[in-house]
Structure formats: structure tokens, C-alpha cells
Amino acid sequence: MTYKGIISNVKPDSIGAEIGLVSGDRLLEVNGEAVQDIIDLSFALAEEEIELLIERTSGEQELIALEKEYDEDLGLEFESAVFDKVRQCANKCIFCFVDQMPAGMRDSLYIKDDDYRLSFLYGNFVTLSNLGPRDLSRIARLHLSPLYVSVHTTNGELREKMLGGKQAGKIMEQLNELVDKGIDLHTQVVLCPGFNDGEELEKTINDLYAMYPSVLSLAIVPVGLTRYRDNCHPLTTFSNEAANQVIKLVHKWQNKCRKENQESFVYLADEFYLAAGQEIPSYECYDGFPQLENGVGIVRTFLSEWEEQSVACTGYAEPHYIDVICGVSAEKILTPLLAKLAIPNLNVRVVSVENKFFGCDVTVTGLLTGDDITETLRQLPGPRTGIIVPGVALRKGEHVFLDNTTPETIAVELGVPVRTAYFAQDLKELLAAWR
């Protein structure tokens, strides 16, 4: 089979530039062998003598021979890490967030990737339900470890029900096979009230902890529900009482795990503590934050960075009025911090934005849209020198909100400068030295 790796960028002064490769060229083979992704490519390019079969933008094919140092990079970037198609999820999960997206948004938001290669390369979570014998063999042969696995429950029958397919019920068999092949795993549970919580969650934690240290960590995150659920399975969010019950159960396991192995092993997403009104655990309890990208420990890292970051500021000659934007759940974190920020002539207002785009049950800052921010600010009275928007709400690598608006759009609409704070240090520096 022929795969095509489409080159998106060629770094200047690289080998790729020297041999005349340009954006749009397609890599077909290395040393006569097809490469299906950048994993294959990294192994193929370990040789010192290389033959590349390139399909030019004109459609003509060209064989290019070159010599290089061992492991020397060609300086190529590709449109995708996989040169065949990204494997998509064939499940019909009762909690799928993609199924709750409104129509008319950009195509990438509707992709349900379930590709073990992206799990290894980027930490994307996969269900393993589309994994075959050849895939398992390749994972073992290339030692693609660690992988990130969406377990949800170790009860096979319940998992079939929640994911909507018989293959989903083989999860423990698959996990054991991967562990037997020397593959380490980070795991997650999307917790749905009335389904995989309570005794089922206890069983899942117990089963996965029995595979420690091959199972490196377990993150528990709450189900996310938008207002676009007309054809979705009935689900509810976690109440204050229910969140407290989850915390109690997980803390019991954390105490056991820390006593036995000096690590918490199982970690809760920040939303549980915010929903329950409980204090965020200490920095040490997160053991290096193995699942930070999964929303586990972001608040604690923010608080720690805020405390460590000092800024020199004598204040402002004229009054400054800055609005700091956040989601509803983050307001209770930001408000006390900013209330203690004593900078002369600086007036800071924390503006929590209700998510009307996805629905009021979505309270995280990362899913805010530009239009919701604009409309909320438009209704607030008082002077305004500037606005600080959260970088976490912008598309990764781009300056665009989920609704395709931009911070610049907000600035034009409201007639004041808009700056972006990507984390605690940025926020503190912007407040101390507004330009």
C-alpha cells in the first residue's frame, strides 16, 4: 500500500531544503518501503544512506538519494502525523462530546479520533476498540509506550453499554495484553452519574491499581454536557453532594496508594473540587502532574505559579480598569487572588462568563466563545481600560475561539485593547504592566 505524507513546511538550511523539497510535495517511500506515519519515518531516517520517493506538486515522481549523519533530521514538517487516514472512533458512547456539538462549526471539531499512534505521539486518549492483532504486534515491536487509554469502566458488560459495541467489553483482556508486552498506560474514566460511579468506580480503581506500575495513572473526569443533546442518551452532571461522594471515594484510594507506593495513582479533575466547594489538593499530591492535559491539577499549577511569580510594579499614574475573563467555575479561584493584588490605581474586575453557546452546565474556561465573552462584557457598566482573555479558550496553536471569533474581534466590538493570558505568569505580568 502507498501512503502519502504531505509536507507542510521545510525548514530553511535543512537537508530537505538542500535537496529541493517544498511545501505540498508528498513523501511516498523511504528506501523502497512505504511509511504510514511519522513513527515509521523516524525509524527509516535512522540510516545514513537514504532514498526518498517524492511526488512533486506537479504529480511527477522523483527518486532522491542522499547521505546524512546518523539520526540527522531532514527538517520536514507534515500536515498530519499519520500518512494514511486518522483512525476514527466507531463507538456510540453515551457521553460523547462530539455528538453534542452544534452544526456549522469547523470540520476538525467533529473528528472522533481513536488512533493509537496519536495516543503515543500526543497523549490522545483511545478506547482500543478498533485495535487488531497487527496493531498490537506493531505497538509491541516498536515499543509505543506509554499509551493513553479511555477505560471508563473495567466491567465489560457495562462498558459495552456505555460505548455501544461488543468490542468495547474486551478492555481488561486488551489492557493485560498490552501490559504483558511491556507497554505502560495512562488511563482515564469519564464519570457519568448513575452508570460508572459508586461501586462500579470502586471496581475500576481496584482493577487498574492491581496493574500498577504498568498502569501509571488513572484520571477521573466528569461527563461534559452541552445543550445540544436532543438525540443523546439522558445524563446528568454531578451535584455538590455527588461530587463530594466521588472525592471521598477517591481520597480513600489515594491514601491507600500513597501508603503503599508513595504516589496517589488516581487523580480527580479539578471540576470535582470546584463543584463540591472543596480545597484543591496540595502540589505534592499530583506526583508531577501526569495528566495535566486532561484537566487534572491545572488549578493547583496555576496557584503555584501565581504565588511564585513576583512582578515589580509601582502602580499607574492614571486609574486603569481591567476586566479578567474566566468561566463560571474559575471565578471562585481568581476572585480571592486578584483581590489581594495591591497595585496603585489598578482596578481589576473578574468577569465570569456563562456559556450560552454550549449551555450553562458547561462551566470550564476552556470552552468559552468570543461571542459569549463580548455579549457579557457589553452588558457590564463602568469604565474599562482593557480586557484580558484566557489563552486556554483559544484553539491550540492559533488565536481563535471555538466559534471562530478572535480576541481582535472583541477589541473592535468593545473599543478597548484585548490581551491574552495563557497562564498565571502572563496574567500577573499583564496586570502589572498594561500596555
PyMOL commands that set and color helices and strands:
alter all, ss='L'
color gray80, all
select helices_A, chain A and resi 15-18+38-44+98-100+107-110+116-122+133-141+156-163+166-180+199-209+240-261+270-276+283-286+292-294+298-308+328-339+365-367+370-378+391-393+407-414+424-432
alter helices_A, ss='H'
color red, helices_A
select strands_A, chain A and resi 5-10+26-30+33-34+49-55+61-67+76-78+147-150+185-191+215-222+266-268+320-327+346-353+386-390+418-421
alter strands_A, ss='S'
color yellow, strands_A
deselect
rebuild
show_as cartoon
